[in-house]
Amino acid sequence: MQKNLYLNQKFTKFISNDNFEFDRSKILKILNSDLLEDAYKTISKWQKYQPTPLESLNKLSNELKLNNIFYKDESKRFGLKSFKALGGAYAVEQVSAGKKNVVVATATAGNHGKSVAWGAKRLGIACKIFISEFVSDTRANEMRKLGADVVQVKGNYENSLNECIKQSKKNGWEIVQDVAWENYLTVPKLTMAGYSVMIEEISKQTDQYITHIFLQAGVGGMASGVIAGVARYFKRIPKIIVIEPENADCVLKSIDAGKLTKVEIEKESIMGGMSCGDVSLVPWQILKNSVNNCISIPDEDIPLSVAMLAKGYFGDDKIIAGECSAPAVISLNVSCNNEQIKKDLELDMNSNVLLIGCEGDTDTKLYKELLSKGSEKLSNV
């Protein structure tokens, strides 16, 4: 492996959580064990269910002098190419409760909406999806192919969510959102429970104790769902490191301040699903004490990492990793190549690191652009 390719990868900020105190019982009061177990029992009975692969990035672990790097490849999830397939579709099934005359609605940056649309199609019910003007036509068309009525709203994600809430109240639609707000907590908990299925699978896929998990965060749903899964299914508690774009580091800022802190996003990140300015309420209850560290990264290294994963630089398998999967590898690289961070995280030859490859080429047009740009950089080395 050409070392200089990843030695030069950058991070923007790294912090430790002064309020860290991982408490299984507290976490499992927020997302209780019965709910997590029901999510697994329900989802594992769906047609074409199979655990997604837990790949070994053995070449990278040798370079970084770590025992193992495991990569949970969610590009293989139900043909939807994203971990989000576990959350939205499970929530749709629970909310609709067997009724066919229900209309479900959601606002999305892409993957959550696709899961809700797929879940509605599975059950034969109607689906309305609200997207911002920044969501690509490729993503919108993917949702339309699943039978959803997709409505584009002027402005950002927040505008699309407000329109979704307004129209749903007016028309009596059931909102299936992965973001929590005051008096809207149950459905986000359902989506998070769905995400915990990844950890149930991992607990059976390796007999190695995981020592570190690098978790991408937008509003915090996946990170907190995974942490709840850890509290329920793992015997030993690993270090939890949250990764965010430098311009949308709301979890980092909130943990640093010890309270929910909004980030005004001046420039949207290429890590679209992670480009969020607010931590969701339910995830925050879990994240505020369960995360050891936070790291933020710029966009610039995403194409190279996408290409290196695709071409088998990090392991024996070639992996299709989207713009929100690449940050997991980048954050591990920069952590291992910064002496102080490596020491703080206790990353060494005994470390078994888990990375969540949360999506594949969910936006095929963007993926091709990133792959092309990264491949060009590789060929110039």
C-alpha positions in Angstrom: 0.0 0.0 0.0 1.3 3.5 -0.9 1.6 4.8 2.7 1.6 8.5 1.7 -1.9 8.1 0.4 -3.4 7.8 3.8 -0.7 9.4 5.9 -1.8 12.8 4.6 -5.4 12.4 5.4 -6.7 15.2 7.6 -8.9 15.7 10.6 -10.3 19.1 11.8 -11.0 18.6 15.5 -10.7 15.8 18.1 -12.2 16.0 21.6 -12.7 13.7 24.6 -16.1 13.5 26.4 -15.7 14.9 30.0 -19.1 13.4 30.8 -18.4 9.9 29.6 -20.1 7.2 31.7 -21.3 4.1 29.8 -24.3 2.8 31.7 -26.1 -0.3 30.1 -29.1 0.0 32.3 -29.7 3.7 31.5 -29.2 3.1 27.8 -31.6 0.2 27.8 -34.2 2.3 29.6 -34.2 4.7 26.7 -34.2 1.8 24.1 -35.4 -1.2 26.0 -34.2 -4.7 25.4 -37.7 -6.0 24.4 -37.8 -3.4 21.6 -34.3 -4.3 20.3 -35.1 -8.0 20.4 -38.4 -7.5 18.6 -36.7 -5.5 15.9 -34.3 -8.4 15.3 -37.0 -11.0 15.4 -39.2 -9.1 13.0 -36.6 -8.0 10.5 -34.9 -11.4 10.4 -38.2 -12.9 9.2 -38.5 -10.6 6.2 -38.1 -12.1 2.8 -34.5 -12.1 1.5 -33.1 -11.2 5.0 -29.5 -12.2 5.6 -26.9 -10.7 7.8 -24.6 -8.2 5.8 -21.0 -9.2 5.5 -18.4 -8.4 8.2 -15.3 -7.9 6.1 -11.7 -7.9 7.2 -9.6 -4.9 6.2 -6.5 -7.0 6.8 -4.1 -5.0 4.6 -5.0 -1.8 6.5 -4.7 -3.5 9.9 -1.2 -4.7 9.1 -0.2 -1.1 8.0 -1.7 0.5 11.1 -0.4 -2.3 13.4 -3.8 -3.2 14.8 -5.0 -6.7 15.5 -8.2 -6.5 13.3 -10.2 -4.0 11.4 -13.8 -5.2 10.8 -15.9 -3.4 8.2 -19.7 -4.0 8.4 -20.8 -3.8 4.7 -24.3 -2.4 4.6 -24.1 -1.9 0.8 -25.6 -5.5 0.8 -28.7 -4.7 2.9 -32.0 -5.8 1.2 -30.9 -4.4 -2.1 -31.3 -0.8 -0.7 -27.6 -0.5 -0.2 -27.8 1.2 3.2 -28.3 0.4 6.9 -31.3 2.7 6.8 -33.2 -0.3 5.3 -33.4 -1.6 8.9 -34.9 1.4 10.5 -37.5 3.1 8.3 -39.1 -0.1 7.1 -39.3 -1.6 10.6 -41.0 1.7 11.8 -43.5 1.6 8.9 -44.5 -2.0 9.8 -45.0 -1.1 13.5 -46.8 2.2 12.8 -49.2 0.8 10.2 -50.0 -2.2 12.5 -51.5 -4.3 9.7 -53.8 -1.6 8.3 -53.9 -1.0 4.6 -55.6 2.4 4.6 -52.7 4.2 6.2 -50.6 6.8 4.4 -47.0 7.1 5.7 -45.0 10.3 5.2 -41.4 11.3 5.9 -38.8 13.9 5.1 -35.4 12.7 3.9 -32.0 13.3 2.5 -32.3 10.0 0.6 -31.6 6.7 2.4 -34.2 7.0 5.2 -36.9 7.9 2.6 -35.9 4.9 0.5 -36.3 2.6 3.4 -39.7 4.1 4.3 -40.8 3.8 0.6 -39.6 0.2 0.5 -41.3 -0.6 3.8 -44.6 0.9 2.5 -44.3 -1.1 -0.8 -43.7 -4.3 1.2 -47.0 -3.8 3.0 -49.0 -2.3 0.1 -49.6 1.1 1.7 -49.3 4.7 0.3 -46.1 6.7 0.9 -45.4 10.5 0.7 -41.8 11.7 0.8 -40.6 15.3 1.2 -37.1 16.2 0.0 -35.2 19.4 -0.1 -33.9 21.1 -3.3 -30.4 19.7 -2.4 -31.5 16.0 -2.8 -30.3 14.7 -6.1 -32.6 13.5 -8.9 -31.0 10.1 -8.7 -32.1 9.7 -5.1 -35.6 11.1 -5.8 -36.1 8.7 -8.7 -35.0 5.7 -6.6 -37.8 6.5 -4.2 -40.3 7.0 -7.0 -39.3 3.5 -8.4 -40.5 2.1 -5.0 -43.9 3.7 -5.5 -43.5 6.8 -3.3 -45.0 10.2 -4.2 -41.9 12.4 -3.9 -42.4 16.1 -3.2 -39.5 18.5 -3.6 -39.5 21.5 -1.2 -37.5 24.7 -1.7 -34.7 25.2 0.9 -32.9 22.7 3.1 -33.7 19.5 5.0 -35.4 21.4 7.8 -37.8 23.0 5.3 -38.7 19.6 3.9 -39.3 18.3 7.4 -41.5 21.3 8.3 -43.6 20.8 5.1 -43.9 17.0 5.9 -45.2 17.8 9.4 -47.6 20.5 8.1 -49.1 18.3 5.3 -49.3 15.2 7.5 -51.3 17.1 10.2 -53.6 18.5 7.5 -54.2 15.1 5.8 -54.0 12.7 8.7 -50.9 10.9 7.5 -48.6 8.9 9.8 -45.2 10.5 10.0 -42.3 8.0 10.0 -39.3 10.1 10.9 -35.9 9.1 12.1 -35.6 12.5 13.9 -37.1 13.1 17.3 -38.7 16.3 18.6 -40.9 17.2 21.6 -43.8 14.8 21.8 -42.5 12.8 18.9 -40.2 10.1 20.3 -41.7 6.7 19.7 -41.1 6.4 15.9 -37.5 7.5 16.1 -37.0 4.9 18.8 -38.3 2.3 16.4 -35.9 3.3 13.6 -33.0 3.2 16.1 -34.0 -0.3 17.3 -33.9 -1.4 13.7 -30.3 -0.1 13.4 -29.3 -2.2 16.5 -29.8 -5.3 14.3 -26.3 -4.7 12.9 -24.8 -5.3 16.3 -26.8 -8.4 17.0 -25.4 -9.8 13.7 -21.8 -8.8 14.5 -22.0 -10.4 17.9 -22.4 -13.7 16.0 -20.1 -13.0 13.1 -16.8 -12.8 15.1 -15.5 -14.3 18.3 -13.1 -11.3 18.7 -14.0 -8.7 21.3 -14.5 -5.4 19.6 -12.3 -2.7 21.4 -13.2 0.4 19.3 -16.2 1.4 17.2 -16.0 4.4 14.8 -19.5 5.7 14.2 -20.7 8.3 11.6 -23.3 10.7 12.9 -25.8 13.1 11.3 -28.6 13.6 13.8 -27.2 10.7 15.8 -29.8 7.9 15.0 -27.4 5.3 13.7 -24.7 6.0 16.3 -27.2 5.7 19.2 -28.9 2.7 17.7 -25.6 0.9 17.5 -24.7 2.0 21.0 -28.0 0.5 22.3 -27.1 -2.7 20.4 -23.7 -2.7 22.1 -25.4 -2.3 25.5 -27.7 -5.3 24.7 -25.5 -7.7 22.7 -21.8 -7.1 23.6 -20.3 -8.5 26.8 -17.4 -5.9 26.8 -17.9 -2.2 26.1 -15.6 -0.8 23.4 -14.5 2.8 23.0 -17.0 4.7 20.9 -15.7 7.4 18.6 -18.2 9.6 16.6 -17.2 11.0 13.2 -18.8 14.1 11.6 -18.2 16.5 8.7 -16.2 19.6 9.9 -19.1 21.9 8.9 -21.8 19.8 10.5 -20.3 18.7 13.8 -23.4 19.0 16.0 -22.6 15.9 18.1 -19.0 17.1 18.7 -20.1 20.6 19.6 -22.9 19.3 21.9 -20.6 16.9 23.7 -18.0 19.6 24.1 -20.5 22.0 25.6 -22.3 19.3 27.6 -25.6 20.4 26.2 -27.5 20.3 22.9 -25.8 22.7 20.5 -27.1 23.7 17.1 -24.6 24.2 14.2 -25.5 26.6 11.4 -24.4 24.8 8.3 -22.8 27.4 5.9 -21.7 24.8 3.3 -23.3 21.4 2.8 -20.9 18.5 3.1 -20.4 15.9 0.4 -21.2 13.5 3.2 -24.9 14.3 2.6 -26.5 12.0 5.1 -24.2 13.3 7.8 -24.6 17.0 7.0 -27.0 17.9 9.9 -27.0 20.8 12.2 -29.0 19.4 15.2 -28.6 16.3 17.3 -32.0 14.5 17.6 -33.5 14.4 21.1 -33.6 10.6 21.7 -30.1 9.9 20.3 -28.7 12.8 22.5 -30.0 11.0 25.7 -27.7 8.1 24.7 -24.8 9.8 23.1 -24.1 12.5 25.7 -22.6 9.9 28.2 -21.8 6.9 26.0 -19.4 8.4 23.5 -15.7 8.5 24.4 -14.5 10.8 21.7 -15.6 12.8 18.7 -13.6 13.6 15.5 -14.5 15.9 12.6 -13.1 15.6 9.1 -13.1 17.7 5.9 -14.6 16.5 2.6 -11.3 16.4 0.7 -10.2 12.8 1.4 -13.6 11.2 0.6 -12.9 10.5 -3.1 -9.6 8.8 -2.4 -11.0 6.6 0.3 -13.9 5.6 -1.9 -11.5 4.6 -4.7 -9.1 2.7 -2.3 -12.0 0.7 -0.9 -13.3 -0.1 -4.4 -9.9 -1.3 -5.6 -9.1 -3.5 -2.6 -6.3 -1.4 -1.1 -7.5 -2.0 2.5 -8.5 -5.7 2.3 -8.8 -8.7 0.1 -12.3 -7.7 -1.0 -13.2 -4.8 -3.2 -15.9 -2.8 -1.4 -18.5 -0.4 -2.8 -18.5 2.4 -0.2 -20.5 5.6 -0.5 -19.7 9.1 0.7 -20.9 8.4 4.2 -19.0 5.1 4.5 -15.5 6.5 3.6 -15.3 8.7 6.8 -15.1 5.6 9.0 -11.8 4.6 7.3 -10.5 8.2 7.2 -11.1 8.8 10.9 -9.3 5.5 11.8 -6.4 6.4 9.6 -6.0 9.9 11.0 -6.3 8.6 14.6 -3.6 6.0 14.1 -1.3 8.5 12.3 -1.5 11.1 15.1 0.6 10.0 18.0 -1.5 11.8 20.7 -4.9 10.6 19.4 -3.6 7.1 19.0 -2.4 7.2 22.6 -5.7 8.7 23.9 -7.7 6.0 22.1 -5.3 3.2 23.1 -5.1 1.9 19.6 -2.4 -0.8 19.5 -1.6 -4.3 18.4 -4.4 -5.7 20.6 -7.1 -3.5 19.1 -10.1 -5.0 17.2 -11.7 -2.0 15.5 -15.2 -2.0 14.0 -16.1 0.4 11.1 -19.7 0.7 9.9 -19.8 0.8 6.1 -23.2 2.4 6.3 -23.9 2.7 2.6 -22.9 1.6 -0.9 -23.5 3.6 -4.1 -26.9 4.8 -3.0 -26.4 7.9 -5.2 -24.9 6.1 -8.3 -24.1 9.4 -10.1 -22.3 10.9 -7.1 -20.5 7.5 -6.4 -19.2 7.4 -10.0 -17.9 11.0 -9.7 -16.1 10.2 -6.4 -14.7 7.0 -7.7 -13.4 8.7 -10.8 -11.8 11.5 -8.9 -10.3 9.2 -6.3 -9.0 6.8 -9.0 -7.3 9.7 -10.8 -5.5 10.6 -7.6 -4.4 7.0 -7.2 -3.0 6.8 -10.7 -1.0 10.0 -10.2 0.9 8.6 -7.2 
